[in-house]
């Protein structure tokens, strides 16, 4: 498994295509959840090309299911704050080696220099039914914050048949639209960032920090 802290991710060149950040709320097929709302409203924005692919993914879902966007763009300052907080949590668990701290932290929070959210290229999301209720995905979005790391990987063992089916539905929709999943987080999908470029064999990332 390639983590975002892997040096190979940092070495992927960037050639930003200049697409603007666009409001997720401008796409009626998508729902936007306020739980990660920030003062500037960045959480509800994505690069225009990423948002168009997300619209396509939403359109490929079975009737009665919709995509609920939890968070899109994130500032570099907020990304750095979250990475430092998770490193502090790991230190309290007894991990003190700086290299190991960086590696383990990057399993759930990207180092700021390669963070897909900071490029407007990543989206955290889940699925909801026609009543707007989240369906069973086998664990919550951002489960690492509540100590539920075991349920976070997309291929986590021990999932119920319903949860496995839900994750597979999400994966078919998202990969069909060109996204890649960060395998430690079932809810995190990206397109056009350095991690996407490395895992798909693209020559360069399409988006840098926005």
N, C-alpha and C positions, 0 to 999 in steps of 0.2 A: 504494500500500500504506500503510495506517495503522499507525504504530508506537505502542507503548505510551507513548512519550515525547511523543506529539502532544498539544498543549494541549487539544484537543477531548475527549480521554479524561478528563483531570483535571476538566473542566467538567461532566461527567455527574453529576447528583445521585445521592446514595445514600439509600436508605430500607431499612435493614437489617431483614429479616423476623424475625430472632431465632432462626433454626434453629440447633440445636447442631451441633458437630463430632462425627462418628460414625466409628467404626473401620472402615476398608476391610475388614479381616479378618472382619468380621461378615457379609459377603456371600460365600457359598461359591463363587459363579460367578466370583469375581475372585481373581487371584493377586497377592501383594504381595512385591516384590523388596526386599532389604535394602540395596542399594548406597547409598541416600541416607538411611539411618537416622540420626536425631539422638537426643541423649540423652533428650529428652522424648517421643519417639515421635510427634511431630507429623506427620512425613512420611506416616504411615499413616492420616491422618484427612481427611475431607471434610465439608462441610455435608450434612445429611441429604438434602435435595432433590437435591443434586448426585450423591450416592452412589446414590440411587434411579435417576436417569437413567443413570448408568454401568452399573447392573445391567441396565437395559433394553437399552442398547447391546450389552452382552456377550451377551444373549440373542438378539440379531438376527444374530450372526456365523454363518458356515457351520460345520457340524459339524467338530470337530477343532481349532478355533481358540479361544483364550481371551485375555482382556485381562490384561496384566501391568502393574500399577501401579508406577511408579518413585517418584513423589513427589506428595503432595497438599499439605496445609497446610505453610506455612513461616513462621517467626517474622519479625517486622519487622526484628529485629536481624540475622538471617541474610540476609534479602533485601538490606539495606543493605550488608552486608559483601560479598556477591557483586557488587553493582552497582559498588562502589568498586574491587574487584579487576579487574573487566573494564575499567573506565575506566583504571586503571593500565596494563593491557596495551595499550590503544589509545594511551596517551601514549607508551609505549616504541616504538610503531610510527611515531611522528612527528606524531600528531594533538594539537594543543595548544589549539585554540579551544574554550572551555567549552561553547558551544552545540552545536558539532559533536560534541564528546565525549559530551554527553548524548544527542544524537540517535542516534549510532552504537551507543552502549552499550545503548540501549533496544531495539535490534534483537534482542538475545539475552538481556538481563537487564532485567526491568521496574524502573523507578524505584519506590522503596518506597511512595510516596504513592498509587499506583494498582495495586499488584501484586496480580494475581488469586490467587496462591498464598497471600498473607497473609490473604485473605478466606475461604480454604477453598473457593474457587470454581473452582480450576484443578487439573488433573491432568496430569502427565507420564506417558506410557504407551507401550507397544508391544504387539505380538501374539506369542503363543507357540503352538506346536503341542501336540498331546496328550501329548507327552513333556516339555513344559515348556521346550522350546528356542525361542529367539527366531527368528522367520522373517526372511527378507531384506526389509528396509525401505529399502535403498539407502544406509544410513548409520546410525551409532549415535545413540542418545538422548544429548543434550547434546554433540553433535559439535563445537560451538564451543569446548569446553574442550580438545579435542585437535587443534585446527587444521583440522578438517574442515568448515568453514563452508559450502563449496560444496554439500554434500549435505544441509544442514539445511532449507532452504525446502521446504515441501510440494510445490511445483511445480518443484523443482530439475531442470535439464536433464540429459540424459545418463544417466538412470536405466535400469536393465535392465527388461525387460518384466515380470519377476517382482516386482521392487521397486515398479514403478508399480502393478501389480495389487494388491499388499499395501497400499499407501497408499490406493488407491481403496476397498478393502474396509473399511479403518479409517474412512475419511471417511464412507462410507455409514452405518456403524453409529453413529458419533458425531453426525453431523448429524441423523440420523433421531431421535435422542434429545434434540435441542435444543441440542447443544454447537456452539461456534464454534472454529475453529482459528486460532492465531496463525501467520500464513503464513510467517514466517521459521523456524519450528520445527515440523516435521511431527508431533512427539510431544506438543505442548502444546495442550490443549483446555480450554475453560472454559464455564461457564454462570452467569449471574446477576451477574457483575462489571461494572465500568464499561466495559471493552473490549467485552464481549458486548452491553451495552446500546447502545453507540454503533453497533456494526456491524449490529445487528438492528433499530434504530429504537425500542427500548424507552424509556419515559419516564424511567426511573431504574434504577440498579443495585439488585439485591435483597440484596446482601451487601456489608458493609464489613469492615474489618480484624477478624479473629476472635482 
